[in-house]
Every structure is written in structure tokens, then in C-alpha cells.
């Protein structure tokens, strides 16, 4: 790692020397944004592929053994290894989540320590590779931000240009994982609260487009959810009801994360907190196996019409054809997915609530459509409701409706569901805003007075 870092630094120095001789500053930033896009995409894909490999091996092992007790223990091992790396190798100085990035933008001119360029990949791989029930998006965002920030710092760029490259790295990570360049850009603007200008936009566009192409070349098998060819306008009342349901679920998700993290925040991160959070985590995953890992595989199966996926390897697997069993398991998964995510992070794991919010939303949409279809009242297109609910809960939890709309529109293979996405996302967002003023990313920063209400956008 040290030798690679020195080579990269020497490359940046050479680029800096060439800049003054052969190109303008604007063109140089475009070139650097291209390089940042490539590196951030490679980091994101390496992390995603490695975790997917181990997660699939665990599923195969469950099938072979006919039980899930071994995979239920894995999250405890993964969070323990991550905790060991965080406390021993990084001495507790590797900030997790996304809030620290915003803090560095506001108070440290976008400068992020070099340890963040590789620390999140290592700890997140240990956490989620062993089945921690969190998402990789936050570690990927942190890694991309650190790559962009350190690139700008090594090139002796201004704080404005450093923040721009930080944004490029962040957006590129999102674009590489989801094959969604526009969602990556909008995520940066909504979550990092950056001002939009055309000179700022062009490098972002270059880096995210580059990241998308790179990831497509080396990781073509990403999860892309296919929506139906069209949506029925007569289903609009049901999309309105789904939006209300997503808003209530978003409020539950946010309050649950705040309560669990608040409880463990009072305690020092030690082996005792690891066991205190890790043992309940393993117990929940034992009884609810679909909560193992990120959870995208469950959503993929539900989209393919396999409703029995919610009962897979559980005590109710033998009742997978029963309506009551599917409904009960779906309710339990919605209730405990975010609990497992919070416990994973409090046990010493590295991850975020981005993916858990999407998974919770997807199961909410599935349950909603399943109940309506089972009642005989109306026949709903279940995949469409899964996709729109994923956007609804994501928008409510993150307070980022545009990111949610464009992300799910892009990864569902087009913009066929754009109107339902807008309806569900808008309703969910406004309901969440009524009860929760700040997003999970901004609340702690406001409480610490790092951000003020004047800095945050004036929402409705």
C-alpha cells in the first residue's frame, strides 16, 4: 500500500508540472476528474464484487447444510474483525458514515486524511463480507471522497477545487455501483449541500460517466431491476397510499437508528459493546435469514416473482405457500432490517443505512402489493411497487427525493416509472419532514453546531 501510494503521489506531481506548461486550469481539472472517476470506480467495484462473492458462498453453505446457524455467527466474526482493525490499526480515528465528509467540507476545506482512502474498503469488506446487515454505499462514498480530496491536496489545488474533486470521487462511487451517473451527481448536490454551477457540473459529469463505463467493463453483472413496460393510471390511488406507507416506514427507520445508535454512543467501543450489539444481531439473523448481508438478493428474487424468498431458510420455510407466512415474514423483515443495520454498526462494523433503507422500502412495496392482490380488490404490478417503495423510503430517510427518483429510475432500466416514483417519493418525503426535521446525515452535525439552519436548504 505504501509503494502504491508513493507511485500515485509521484504521478500527481508530474501531472502538476505538466499543468503549468501545456494546459489551462479548467482543462486540467477535467483531466483530473477523469482520473478520480477511474480510481473511485475501481475501488467501488472491488469492494462490491468481493462482498457479493462471500455473500453468495454463505447462501450456498446454508443450502448445503440445510440450516443457517453458521451464517448467523458470521456477522459477529465480521464486526469483531472490523472493530479490531478500527481500534488497533486506526486507533479509532477512522470516521464512519457520511457526516464526517460534510464536516470536512464545511470546516476543513474538504481535506480528508489519507487513511480514509483504504480504511473503509478494508473494514466494510470484513463487515458485509461476513454478513453484516448494512450497505456498502457509505463506505464507498467515504472512499471516493477521500480519493478526490487527497488528489486535490497532493496537487496543491485550492480548497474550492479540492471540494470539487471530493464531490467527483463521491459521485463516481455511487455511479459505479448503481450504473447511475445522474443519481451520483444529484446525491452530491442534495446530501453535501453544494452550490450548482456549470463549471462545477462539467467535471462531475466527466467523472461519473467515466466511473459508469469502467464499472460496466469490469462488473457488468450489477443489480438492475427491470420494471414493466408501463404502469396503469388507474393504480394512482394505490401509489398515493404506498407513499403514505413509505413515509411512516421512513419515520420508523430514522427513529430506530437514532435510538439504537444513541444508546451505544454513550458507551466506549470495546469488546463488551461488540458482544452487546453482536449477539442480538446474530439471533435476529438466525430467525430471519434474509437479513444476512446487504439484502439485494432478496429484492431481486421478489422482483422475479418469487414471494417465497422472504421465508428462505427460516422456520417458516415449510409454509412458504401460505399467505399468512409470507405476510408475517415480510412484516418482520421490515421491522428488523434497520435494527440489524444499526446493531451491525454499533458492534464495530462499517456500513450505512442507504441499502437497508432501500431493502426495507422494497419489502414494504412487495407487502403492499401482495396484500392488495391477495384481497382481490385490484391486481397491482408487484415489481413496480417494489421499485417505487424503494425510492420512497430512501427519500424519506435521506431527505433526498431527487436522488431517490433518479437512482431507482436509472437502475430499473429506464424512466417508465417516473410518474409513480415522483408521487410515492414526494408523499413519503413530506410525511417524513413533518416528523423529522433533519436527515440521518445532517442531524448529528446540527446538534454539534457544525451545521446551522442557515446552511441547510429551506425545505417545505
N, C-alpha and C positions, 0 to 999 in steps of 0.2 A: 504493500500500500504506500509506503514511504517513497519507493523508487518511482512508482507511477505518478504520485503527486508532484515529485520534482520534475519529471519529464513534462507534465502538464503545465507546470509553472514556467519552465523554460520556453515552452511553445507560446504561452501567453506573452512573455517578454518579447519574443521575436515578432509576434503579431503587433504588439505595441510600437515597436521600432518601424515596422512596415507602414503602420498607420500614418505616421507623420510624413512619410516620404511619398506614398503613392495613392492615397485615397482621402476622401473627405470624412469628417467625423460621422456624418449621417450614414454613409455607406459602410463605414467601419462597424457601426452599431448593428446594422442589418446582417453583416457577416458574422459578428459575434453571436447575435440572436439565433442564427442558423446553427452554429456550433453548440450553443447551450441546448437547443432543441434536440439535437442528436444525442448528446450525453444524457440529458434528462430522460429521453425516451428509452435509451439502453438500460438505465438504472431501473426505470419503472417496469420494463418488460422482464428483466432478470428477476426482480422480486416477485412479480405476478406469476411467472412460469414456475419458479421454484416452489412457491407456496401451493399452486394448483397441483403440482406433481405429488407432493406429500399428502395433500388432502384426498386425492383420488386413491392413493395407496391405503389410507385409513379406511375408506369406504370398501375397498376390495377386501381388506382384512376383516371387516365386520361381516361381509358376506361369507367369507371362508369359515370364520369361527362360529357364525350363527348367533353372535352376541356382540354387544357394543361396550362391554366393560373395559376393554383395553384402551379403546379410543377415548373413553370418558376420563381416563387417567392422564392421557397425553397433554391436555391443556394445563394441568398442574405442573408437568415437567417443563413445558414450553415457557410458561410465565416465570417459573423458577430460574431457568437459564437466562431469560431476559433480565430478570431482577439482578442476577449475579453480574451480568455484563454492565448494567446500569450503575450498580453500586461499587463494583470493584474496578472495572476498567475506566468508566467515565466519572466515577466518584459522585454520581447523582447529578451531574451537570449537563445531561442530555435532555433538553426540554422536549416534552411530548405534546402532541396535539398541534393545533394551528394558531392558537392565541399568541404564542411567543413570536411568530413571524410578524403578526400585526404590531406587536410591541416593538420589535426591532425596526419596523418601517417608521413608526411614529417617533420613537425616542433614540434610535441608534443609527439613523441614516441608512437603513437597510442592510447593515452589516451583521452577518451571521457567522458564528465560529465554524471552523473547518470540520470539527468533529461531526457536525450535522450532515455532512456530505456522504458519510458512510455509516454512521451510528444507527440511523433509523432503518436502513436496509438490513443490518445485522439483527437488531432486536425485534423488528417486525417479522422477519423471516422465522425467527425462533418462536415468536408468539403465535402467529397464524399458521405456520407450517405444522405446529403441533396441535392445531385445532382451537386456538383461542378465538372466541366468538366476536371478533372485531373486524373492521375493514382495513384495507391497506392504503386507502386513499389519503389519509392524514400523513402517514409516513412517506408516501410518495410525494405529496405536496411539500413536506418539510425538506426532503432530499433535493427536489427540484429547485426550491427556493434557495437552499444553501449552495447549490452548484452555481446558480446565477449570481448570487451575492458575492461569492468568493471569486468568481471570474471577473466581476467588475472591480473588486478590491485589488486583485493581483494586477490588473491592467491600469490601476491608479485612476479610475474613472471617477467622475463626480458622484455625489450621493444620488442625484436625480437619475443618472444613467445606471447606477448600481441597483436602484429600486426597479428600474425598467427591466434589467436582466434578471432580477429576482422574480419579477412577475412572469417573465418569459419561461423561466425554469418551472415555475408552479403550473402555469397553463399547459406547458408541454407534457408534464407528468399526467395531468388529467386527460389530455388529448390522446396520449399514447395508450393509456389503459382502456379508455372507453371508445376510442376511434371517433372522438367528438371534438374537433378543434374549436368550434364556436362556443361550446359549453365551457371549455377550458378558459377561453378569454373572458366570458361573462362571469365565471366563478371568481376570477381575479378582481374584476371590477366591483362585484357585489360584496364579496367577503373582505377583501383588503381595502375597500372604500377608496380606490384610486380614481383620480380625475381622468376623464376620457378626452384625449386629443388625437388628431390624425397622426402626428409624428410618433406618439406613444403606441398607436394601434398597429402601425406597419410592422415593427419588429415582433410584436405579439403574434401577428398573423403569420409571419415567416416561421417563427419558432414552432408554433402549434401545427402548422401544415407539415413542416419537416418531421416533427415527432410522430404525426399520424402516419406518414409514409414509411418512416423507419419501422414503426411497430407493425404495420401491415406486412412489411417484407419479412420480418423475423418472427412475428407472432400473429399469423393470420387467423388463428382459431379463437379469437376473443368472443366473449359472450355478446351476441347481438340478438335481441329479442325481436321476433318478427310479428308485426301487427297484422290484422286482417286487412283486406283490400279497402274496406270502407267502414264507416260507423253509421249507425242508424239514428237519424234525427229524432225519432220517437223515444230514444233512450235518454234524451237530455234530462228529464226529471230524475232518472236514476243516477246520472253523473252529478247532479246537484246534491243528491243525498249522499253519494260517495264522498264528495268534497267536504260535507259536514262531518262524516265519519272520520276522514283523514285529519281534519282539524282537531277533533277530540283525541285521536291517537297521537298526534304530534304533541299536544299538551301533556299527555301521559308520558311520552318518551322523554321530553325535556325535564319534567319534574322528577322522573325516576333517576335520570342521570345526575341531576343536581343533588338529590337526596343521598344516593349511594356514594358519589364522589365527595360530598360534604362530610359524610360520616367517616370515611377513610382519610380525608385530608387532615383531620385532627390528629392522626396517628403517624408516626415516623415509618417510612417504608422499610420494613425489616422482614425477616423470615416469618415473624408472627402474623403480620398483615398478609403476607403471601398465603399462609395457611387459612387465615380467617376469611379471605376472599376466594381462595382457590378451591377449598373443599366444597363449599356450596356450589361453585361453578361446575365442578365435576359431577356432583349429584344431580344437578339440573340437566346437564348434557346426557347423563346416563338414562334418565327417564324421557328426555326429549332429544333424541339423536340428531334430528335435522338442525339443531342449533350448533352443531360442531362446525368450526371454521367460519368462513365468510357467509356461506348460505346461498350463494348464487346458483348452485347446482339444484337446490330445491325449487327455486323460482323457474329455472329452465324446464324442469320436469312438469311443473304446474302449467306453464305456457304450452307444453306439448300435449296437455290434456290428461296427464297422469295425476289425478287427485289423490291417489294412494300415497304419493310422495311424502305427504305430511305425517303419515303413520310409519314410515320406513324405519325398521329396526327397533321400534318402540314396543311397549307392552300391548299396544292396541293394533299391532300389525295384522293379527289374525282377524281383525274386524274392519279391514280397510275398505270393504264393500258396503259397510254400514254408514248411513248418513250421519248418525249421531256421533260416531267415532271420528269422522273427518271434521265435523264442526267442532267437537271438543278439542281435538289436537290443534286445529287452526287457532282457536282462541288461546290455548296455552302457548303456542309459538309466538303469537302477537304479544302476549303478556310478558313472556320471559326472554325474548330475544335481546331487548335492550338491557334487561337485568344482567344477562350473561356478558354483554359487551362491557358494561360498567364494572362488573366483578373482574373481568379479564384485565382491564386497565389498572384497577386498584390492586390487583395481585402482583403487579410489576410488569405486565405486558405492555407492548407498544402497538397502538392502533387507534382507530377513531370511530365515531358514530355515523359516518357517512354511509357506509354499506349497511350497518344494522338498521338505519332509518329506511333505506330502500327496501331491504328484505321485509321489515315489518310492514311497510306500505304494500308491498307485493302480496303478502299473505292476507292483508286487510282487503285488498281488491278481490282476491280469489274468494275469500269467505263471503263477501258482499254478493258477488255474482252467484256463488254456489247456493246461498240461501234464497235468493230471488228465483233462480232456476228450479230449485227443489220445491218451492211453494207453488209453482205452476202459474204464477201471476204474469210473468213475462219471461221470454228467453233472452238472456244477455250474452254477449260475446265475452267469455271469461278472459282471454288474453288481453283484450282491450282494457278491461277493468283492472287487471293486474298492473299493466304498464302505467295507466293514468294514476292509480293509487300510489305507485312507487314515487311518482313525481309529487303527488300531493303531500305525502308525509315528509319527503325530503325538503320541500319548500317550507313547510311549517317549522321543522326543526332547525334548519339553517337560516331561516328568514331570507331565502334567496330564490324567489319564484322564477325568475328568468333562467337561472342556472338549471333548475329542475325541469322546466319546459323544454329547453333546447337539448339538455342531456338525454332525456328519455325520447325526444323526437329523433335525435340522431342515432341512438343505439337501437331504436326499434325499426330501423331501416328506411326512414323517410319521415314525412310530415303528414301522414294520413290522419293521425290522431291529434293534430294541432289544436283544434277547437275543443275537444274534450279535455285535453291537457290544460288548456287555459282555464276552463271552467272549474275543474277539480282543484287545480293549483291555487287559483285566486281565492276560492272559498276557504280552502284549508289555511292559506296564509293569513287571511283576515281574521279567522276564528282564533288562530294561534296568537296573533298580535294582540287580540283583545285581552288575553290572559297572561301572556308572556311578552314583556317589553323588549327584551334583548335575546339574541340568538345564543346558542351554546358556545359560539366562538367569541362573542363580544361581552357577555355578562361579567365574567371574572375581570376583564380589563376595565370595565366601567367601575366595578366595586373597588378595584385597586387605584382608581382615578388615573389610570393610564390613558383611557379614552374618556371623552366628555360627550354630553348630549349634542354639543355644537359640532363635534367631529362626525358623529353618526348622521346618516341621511335622515331627512324629515319624512318618515313614512306616514301613511294614512292612519 
